[in-house]
Amino acid sequence: MSEKAEFIKDLALPAVAAPMFLISGPKLVIECCKNGIVGTFPALNQRTSEGFEEWLIQIKTELEQFEKETGKKPAPFGVNLIVHPTNPRLEADVKLCMKHKVPLVITSLGAVSMVVDAIHSYGGLVFHDIIKKRHAEKAAEAGVDGLILVSAGAGGHGGNLNPMSLIAEVKKIFNKTILLSGCISTGRDIAAAMQMGADMAYMGTRFINTEESKAPEEYRKMIIEAGANDIVYTAAISGVHANFLAASLQAAGITEEDLKKEHKVDFGKELDTEVKAWKTIWSAGQGVTTIENVMPISELVNTLKSEFKEAIEEQSKLLEVFPKG
Ligand SMILES: Cc1cc2nc3c(=O)[nH]c(=O)nc-3n(C[C@H](O)[C@H](O)[C@H](O)COP(=O)(O)O)c2cc1C
């Protein structure tokens, strides 16, 4: 039996709009799912578990209504949970995922079999994000269904490994669903991720510049203006290394000296501090380099589809020339 997630073959494209702190909410998720790609959001984007449940109900209701009206099955949606001893909401949020049968749960930081078993109990899937092989091994032991390989240059808490080597290392030890994350902003990039052996592309930064994201106008403008060299990788803002737009660091008066400092984050006590930090200092990945506009998600998905098709067709022509001899 194949160990790959069954739902992938029913999608419009093998892509997930990745969960983003302060950026993704029900509007973005619903629009992604209606357009045939997986939409996700972090549970912590709602300040309380009650608020989180309201969003779950809204997403489920609107997607059910869409299916009734159009006869089309929407893509599954997902929720990101921070699995860390300092996240006081973890237990309550896992219970809500069980109550509402959230199709996909994306765990960050810790991969624990308690969460995996809870989500599996109703047939949900768990994907876990990792930046190195050791984390992949631990998550595989915990029984996750998929691994999200967060490579160098990714928005948010990006890793520092090249995607080629990260995917090669993980594929040696894991044969379930593999998602590649980091700088995937175009349909050609999605095709490239498939070439490299990924089952799905996991895209964050590109979705900041959609009409349905919660990002302020200035943030989106900064992304359009930025190139790969305008992204700064630092642990100074959130205690864990993450990628930020240089112009937003400058605007917040952060100096070179500040960038060398590190502090430990506590998801219970420091959520407010974290919100303040990420509200003024904007995260984005090196994939900003190909983002030149803000679009509605429906238009973005159509663009990604045609770019994907063009890239695969173009590449198949290589077989007329190579290999030789
Ligand atoms: C502004 C921003 C916020 C993010 N917040 C989260 C988060 O709350 N949880 C999480 O698992 N990943 C978060 N990420 C990481 C994304 O889920 C994803 O791994 C990453 O954006 C993919 O790389 P890309 O931005 O280069 O496409 C965030 C990324 C960005 C850009």
Ligand as a Chemical Component Dictionary entry (heavy atoms), coordinates in Angstrom:
data_LIG
# 
_chem_comp.id                   LIG 
_chem_comp.type                 NON-POLYMER 
_chem_comp.pdbx_formal_charge   0 
_chem_comp.three_letter_code    LIG 
# 
loop_
_chem_comp_atom.comp_id 
_chem_comp_atom.atom_id 
_chem_comp_atom.alt_atom_id 
_chem_comp_atom.type_symbol 
_chem_comp_atom.charge 
_chem_comp_atom.model_Cartn_x 
_chem_comp_atom.model_Cartn_y 
_chem_comp_atom.model_Cartn_z 
_chem_comp_atom.pdbx_ordinal 
LIG C1  C1  C 0 5.110 35.675 7.987  1  
LIG C2  C2  C 0 5.303 34.211 8.198  2  
LIG C3  C3  C 0 4.774 33.610 9.323  3  
LIG C4  C4  C 0 4.929 32.251 9.526  4  
LIG N1  N1  N 0 4.341 31.667 10.613 5  
LIG C5  C5  C 0 4.383 30.315 10.776 6  
LIG C6  C6  C 0 3.676 29.691 11.830 7  
LIG O1  O1  O 0 3.001 30.322 12.631 8  
LIG N2  N2  N 0 3.763 28.348 11.929 9  
LIG C7  C7  C 0 4.492 27.593 11.048 10 
LIG O2  O2  O 0 4.515 26.363 11.175 11 
LIG N3  N3  N 0 5.165 28.166 10.040 12 
LIG C8  C8  C 0 5.116 29.506 9.874  13 
LIG N4  N4  N 0 5.774 30.086 8.816  14 
LIG C9  C9  C 0 6.507 29.245 7.871  15 
LIG C10 C10 C 0 5.616 28.778 6.734  16 
LIG O3  O3  O 0 4.628 27.922 7.230  17 
LIG C11 C11 C 0 6.428 28.075 5.612  18 
LIG O4  O4  O 0 7.222 27.036 6.135  19 
LIG C12 C12 C 0 7.334 29.023 4.869  20 
LIG O5  O5  O 0 6.732 30.264 4.694  21 
LIG C13 C13 C 0 7.703 28.453 3.508  22 
LIG O6  O6  O 0 8.709 29.173 2.895  23 
LIG P1  P1  P 0 8.437 30.382 1.857  24 
LIG O7  O7  O 0 7.908 31.492 2.684  25 
LIG O8  O8  O 0 9.804 30.652 1.344  26 
LIG O9  O9  O 0 7.458 29.908 0.841  27 
LIG C14 C14 C 0 5.653 31.454 8.591  28 
LIG C15 C15 C 0 6.181 32.088 7.450  29 
LIG C16 C16 C 0 6.009 33.436 7.242  30 
LIG C17 C17 C 0 6.560 34.060 6.002  31 
# 
loop_
_chem_comp_bond.comp_id 
_chem_comp_bond.atom_id_1 
_chem_comp_bond.atom_id_2 
_chem_comp_bond.value_order 
_chem_comp_bond.pdbx_ordinal 
LIG C1  C2  SING 1  
LIG C2  C3  SING 2  
LIG C2  C16 DOUB 3  
LIG C3  C4  DOUB 4  
LIG C4  N1  SING 5  
LIG C4  C14 SING 6  
LIG N1  C5  DOUB 7  
LIG C5  C6  SING 8  
LIG C5  C8  SING 9  
LIG C6  O1  DOUB 10 
LIG C6  N2  SING 11 
LIG N2  C7  SING 12 
LIG C7  O2  DOUB 13 
LIG C7  N3  SING 14 
LIG N3  C8  DOUB 15 
LIG C8  N4  SING 16 
LIG N4  C9  SING 17 
LIG N4  C14 SING 18 
LIG C9  C10 SING 19 
LIG C10 O3  SING 20 
LIG C10 C11 SING 21 
LIG C11 O4  SING 22 
LIG C11 C12 SING 23 
LIG C12 O5  SING 24 
LIG C12 C13 SING 25 
LIG C13 O6  SING 26 
LIG O6  P1  SING 27 
LIG P1  O7  DOUB 28 
LIG P1  O8  SING 29 
LIG P1  O9  SING 30 
LIG C14 C15 DOUB 31 
LIG C15 C16 SING 32 
LIG C16 C17 SING 33 
# 
